[in-house]
Amino acid sequence: MVNIGGHHLQTIVIGDLMFFENSDKFKDEFNTIGYGPERDKPSTVEEMIACFTNLPFIIDVHKLHPLVGVLVTNKKKVIS
């Protein structure tokens, strides 16, 4: 996203399946959250955060469910 949007991106919001915990513990809830292990390969929260570690963004993660979250990144303000 950063490469596509260039330096103009200020905020990136990703809301999707992302594992905060082992998904096997929530098999009874797969249909509720729209997860199917035969068709999905969600990242862990740690993998999602790692995508931004070398970029100038502040990362906030909001857990909506042990398998669903929203990741919000805001570009760090440069003080000159």
N, C-alpha and C positions, 0 to 999 in steps of 0.2 A: 504493500500500500504506500509506503513511504517513497519507494522508487517511482511509482506511477504518479503520485500526487506532488512529488518534488518537495521543495522547502516550504510550500504554502500550507501544508497540512498543519493544523493546530491541535486537532482532536481526532482520535480514532476510537470508535465504540464497537465492540464485538460482543454480541449476545448470542450464546449458543451452548450446545452441550460441551462441557469441560469438566473433567473429573477432579473433584476435590477429595474423593474417597474411592475405595475399591468398588467398582460398579456391581460386582457380584452380590453385594449386600442389599441391593435395591432391585432385584429381578422382578418383584411384584409391581414395581412402579414404572417399568420400561415403557409400557404403552402410554401412561400418563404424560411422560416427558418427551415421547416421540423417539425413543432410542431403540434401535434394533442392532444387536451385535453382528448380525449377518450382513448388514448394509452400512454401518457407521464405524468410523475409527476416530473418535474424538481425542483431542489432546488432553493431557493433564494440565492443571493450572500452572504448574512449574514450567512446562514446555511453552505455554502461551507467554508467560512473563519473560522467558529466555529470549524470545523473538525480539524483544525491545531493549535488552540489557546494554547493547552498544549504541543505542540511539538516544538523542536528547529528549526523552519523554519521561514524565512522572506517571507511574502506573497505579491505578486503583482497581481492586478486584472486589466485586460484589457477588456473594454466594446467594443464589436464589433457592438452590436445592443442592444436595451433595453431588449431583451430576450436571447441574446447569448453573451458569453464571454469566455475569456481564463484566467485561474488561474495558476500562476507560483509561485512555492515555491522553495526557495533555503535554504539549511541547513546553519544555522548560523555557522560561523567559530569560533572555540574555540581557544582563545589566551592563551597560557600557559606561 
